[in-house]
Amino acid sequence: LHANNIDAFIRAQEVSLIMFYANWCGHCRELAPEFTRAASLVADMDLPATVRLAKFDDGDESNSPYGARAPEKFNFTSYPSFMFIRNGKHEGFYGADGAREIAAQVAARVKGEDIERAVGEVIFQMRPMMYRPDVGDDVVADLEPETFDDKVLQDYEGNNRVWVIEFYSDKCPICGSLKPEVVKASGNLRKEKGETVKLAAVNSRAFHMLAKRFGVTSYPWIMSIYAGRKLGDMAGLSGAESIENYAKSMHKKHWKKKPQWAKTMPDWPAPDGGDAPGGDGRIADNATGSWREVLGRRT
């Protein structure tokens, strides 16, 4: 779209989703292929209204006179920004992280369904793992809800270990920059503590209920479990050394040759109020600033 045809386009569509971007914006360029793929996914859906996806280069000087960012127009301040428009009325469209997520949100809006639940179910199905593609489970185990209890909470041979678990989001830049620190900490702890300390990770964005089960409300977030019980949350996360110090302190305080295992499992959150996978119980994204700055503010 451009300044001379955007209004006519909007008037002609029953429902549309417009991506406002700038040609110099790196994140916009990264997201553009996903947005294009989302358009194909939406086109193949059986929806009660016709939906068109389009893009508008607000960074192009020839489009500047249109004033898309103005409060009386679409009132946005950053790129990319998305506007969902139905019968000429627009509203913000957030969480456009990938093709399937965009398509799921569009479908939910058109059908009048719960948006958070619909998008969450797609993420749950996709299961994006930050560590699993290139880090072995013997280094950092990327955990899933179906097997979490059996691996972490059950009493079995080889599980007399302190579990140090990072809750992350695959879309959190801070979490991504912390990944090599977690891997480094794992290697150092294995040299010093052997199999009695184990580092693991959980994608809070995909597995909301698992995060909520242990009181995790943001990411990155590190906690520990031993003998079927949560020991506590880590404060002062600032890199590999801080993770190692936390793990060693938990090991020193709690590890025993013959531990007394918890007789009951931690409760799962009730599946109402939007807390099921993809529900409203989403984890806050504290991804503003460097990871050291953000973690310092949080702790």
C-alpha positions in Angstrom: 0.0 0.0 0.0 1.0 3.7 -0.3 -0.4 7.1 0.6 -2.7 7.3 -2.4 -4.5 3.9 -2.1 -4.5 2.9 1.6 -7.8 4.6 2.4 -9.5 3.1 -0.6 -8.1 -0.3 0.3 -9.5 -0.1 3.9 -12.9 1.0 2.6 -13.0 -1.9 0.2 -12.2 -4.6 2.8 -14.5 -6.2 5.3 -11.6 -7.0 7.5 -7.9 -6.2 7.0 -4.6 -6.4 8.9 -2.0 -3.8 8.0 1.7 -4.0 8.9 3.2 -0.5 9.2 6.9 -0.8 8.8 10.0 1.2 7.8 12.4 0.0 5.1 15.4 0.7 7.3 14.0 -1.3 10.3 15.9 -4.6 10.8 13.1 -6.2 12.8 10.6 -5.3 10.1 12.7 -7.1 7.5 13.0 -10.2 9.7 9.2 -10.3 10.2 8.2 -9.5 6.6 8.5 -13.2 5.4 6.4 -14.4 8.4 3.8 -11.8 7.6 3.6 -12.9 4.0 3.3 -16.5 5.1 0.6 -15.6 7.5 -1.4 -14.0 4.6 -1.3 -17.4 2.9 -2.4 -19.2 6.0 -5.3 -16.8 6.5 -6.3 -17.1 2.9 -6.7 -20.9 3.3 -8.8 -20.6 6.4 -12.6 -21.0 6.4 -13.5 -17.7 8.2 -16.9 -15.9 8.5 -15.4 -12.8 6.8 -12.9 -12.1 4.1 -9.6 -10.9 5.5 -6.8 -9.2 3.5 -3.3 -8.6 4.8 -1.3 -5.7 3.5 1.9 -3.7 4.2 2.5 0.1 4.3 6.1 1.5 4.2 5.8 4.4 6.6 9.6 5.0 6.3 9.2 5.9 2.7 9.3 9.7 2.4 6.6 9.6 -0.3 4.2 8.2 2.3 5.0 10.8 4.9 2.3 13.2 3.9 -0.3 10.6 4.8 0.7 10.8 8.5 -0.1 7.2 9.4 1.4 7.7 12.9 -0.7 10.7 13.8 -3.2 10.2 16.7 -6.1 10.9 14.3 -4.9 8.1 12.0 -3.4 5.0 13.5 -1.5 6.5 16.5 1.6 4.3 16.6 5.2 5.2 17.6 7.4 2.2 16.6 8.0 -0.2 13.8 6.6 -2.6 13.0 3.1 -1.8 14.2 0.0 -3.7 13.2 -3.6 -2.6 12.9 -6.6 -4.9 12.7 -9.3 -3.1 10.8 -13.0 -4.2 10.7 -15.5 -2.1 8.8 -13.2 0.9 8.8 -12.5 0.8 12.6 -9.0 -0.1 13.7 -7.5 -1.5 16.8 -4.0 -2.6 17.9 -2.8 -6.0 17.0 -0.1 -7.3 19.3 2.1 -10.3 19.7 2.8 -10.7 16.0 5.8 -13.0 16.4 5.4 -15.5 13.6 3.2 -16.6 10.7 1.1 -19.2 12.6 0.7 -16.9 15.6 -0.5 -14.0 13.4 -2.9 -16.3 11.5 -4.3 -17.7 14.8 -4.9 -14.2 16.2 -6.6 -13.1 13.0 -8.9 -16.1 13.0 -9.7 -15.7 16.7 -10.6 -12.0 16.2 -12.8 -12.7 13.2 -14.6 -15.6 15.0 -14.9 -13.7 18.3 -12.9 -16.3 20.1 -10.4 -15.9 23.0 -7.3 -14.5 21.4 -4.8 -15.4 24.1 -6.0 -19.0 24.2 -6.0 -19.4 20.4 -2.4 -18.0 20.0 -1.2 -19.9 23.1 -2.5 -23.2 21.7 -0.5 -22.6 18.5 2.7 -21.9 20.5 2.0 -25.0 22.6 1.8 -27.0 19.4 4.9 -25.5 17.9 7.0 -26.0 21.1 9.9 -23.6 20.2 12.9 -24.8 22.2 15.8 -22.4 22.7 18.3 -25.0 23.8 17.3 -28.2 22.2 18.4 -27.4 18.6 22.1 -27.1 19.5 22.6 -27.9 23.2 22.4 -31.5 24.4 20.0 -32.6 27.2 23.1 -33.7 29.1 24.2 -30.0 29.2 20.8 -28.1 29.5 17.6 -30.2 29.4 14.8 -28.3 27.6 11.8 -29.6 29.6 8.2 -30.1 28.5 5.1 -30.4 30.8 4.3 -34.0 29.8 7.6 -35.3 31.1 8.6 -32.7 33.7 7.3 -34.6 36.7 8.9 -37.9 35.6 12.3 -36.2 35.0 12.5 -33.7 37.8 10.1 -34.6 40.6 10.1 -38.4 40.8 12.3 -40.5 43.0 14.4 -42.7 40.7 18.0 -43.9 40.5 20.1 -41.1 39.2 17.8 -38.3 40.3 19.5 -37.4 43.6 20.4 -34.0 42.1 19.6 -30.4 42.6 17.7 -29.2 39.5 18.5 -25.6 38.6 15.8 -24.5 36.1 15.7 -21.4 33.9 12.3 -20.3 32.7 12.7 -18.4 29.5 10.9 -17.2 26.4 12.2 -18.0 22.9 11.2 -14.4 21.9 13.0 -12.7 24.7 16.3 -11.1 23.6 17.7 -11.1 27.2 17.0 -14.9 27.5 18.8 -15.4 24.2 21.9 -13.5 25.3 21.9 -15.5 28.6 21.9 -18.8 26.8 25.7 -19.1 26.5 26.0 -18.1 30.2 23.7 -20.9 31.2 25.6 -23.4 29.1 28.9 -22.2 30.6 27.6 -22.6 34.1 26.4 -26.1 33.3 29.9 -27.2 32.2 31.6 -25.7 35.2 29.1 -27.2 37.6 29.4 -30.7 36.0 33.2 -30.5 36.6 32.7 -29.6 40.3 29.5 -31.3 41.3 29.2 -34.1 38.7 25.6 -35.4 38.3 24.4 -34.0 41.7 23.5 -30.7 40.0 21.5 -30.5 36.8 20.7 -27.4 34.7 17.5 -27.4 32.8 15.1 -24.9 31.1 11.4 -24.3 30.4 9.9 -22.1 27.7 7.4 -20.0 29.7 5.9 -18.6 26.6 4.9 -22.0 25.4 4.2 -23.6 28.7 2.3 -21.0 30.8 0.8 -23.5 33.2 4.1 -25.1 34.1 5.6 -21.6 34.8 2.6 -20.6 36.9 2.7 -23.9 38.8 6.0 -22.8 40.3 5.2 -19.1 40.8 7.2 -17.9 37.8 5.9 -14.5 36.8 8.5 -13.2 34.3 11.5 -14.3 32.4 14.4 -15.0 32.5 13.7 -16.6 35.9 15.8 -19.3 37.7 14.6 -21.6 40.5 15.7 -24.8 42.0 14.1 -28.2 42.9 15.4 -31.0 45.0 13.8 -34.3 46.1 10.4 -33.2 44.6 10.3 -29.8 46.4 10.9 -26.3 45.1 13.8 -24.8 47.1 13.5 -21.2 46.0 14.0 -18.6 43.4 17.3 -17.1 42.4 18.0 -13.4 43.1 20.9 -11.4 41.5 21.2 -13.2 38.2 24.1 -11.7 36.4 25.7 -14.5 34.3 27.4 -17.9 34.6 29.2 -17.2 37.9 26.0 -16.1 39.6 24.2 -19.3 38.4 27.1 -21.4 39.6 27.1 -19.7 43.0 23.4 -20.1 43.4 23.5 -23.8 42.4 26.4 -24.5 44.8 24.7 -22.8 47.7 21.5 -24.8 47.1 23.5 -28.0 46.8 25.4 -27.3 50.0 22.3 -26.5 52.0 20.0 -29.2 50.7 21.8 -32.2 49.1 22.0 -35.4 51.0 23.1 -38.9 50.2 19.7 -40.2 51.2 17.1 -37.4 50.8 13.5 -37.5 52.1 11.4 -37.2 49.0 8.2 -35.2 48.9 5.2 -37.4 49.1 3.0 -35.2 46.9 3.6 -33.3 43.7 3.2 -29.5 43.4 -0.3 -28.6 42.4 -1.1 -27.6 38.8 -3.0 -24.3 38.4 -6.7 -24.7 37.8 -7.6 -24.8 34.0 -10.1 -21.9 34.3 -9.6 -18.2 34.2 -7.5 -18.5 31.0 -4.7 -20.5 32.7 -4.8 -23.5 30.4 -2.1 -23.6 27.7 -2.6 -20.5 25.7 -4.8 -18.9 28.4 -4.7 -15.4 29.8 -2.1 -16.3 32.4 0.7 -15.1 30.3 4.2 -14.4 31.6 5.4 -10.8 31.7 8.1 -9.9 29.2 10.8 -7.9 31.0 12.9 -7.5 27.8 13.8 -3.8 27.9 17.5 -3.0 28.2 20.5 -5.3 28.5 20.0 -8.5 30.4 22.2 -7.3 33.2 20.3 -4.1 33.5 16.9 -5.8 33.5 17.9 -8.5 35.9 19.4 -5.9 38.2 16.1 -4.0 38.2 14.1 -7.1 38.9 16.2 -8.4 41.7 
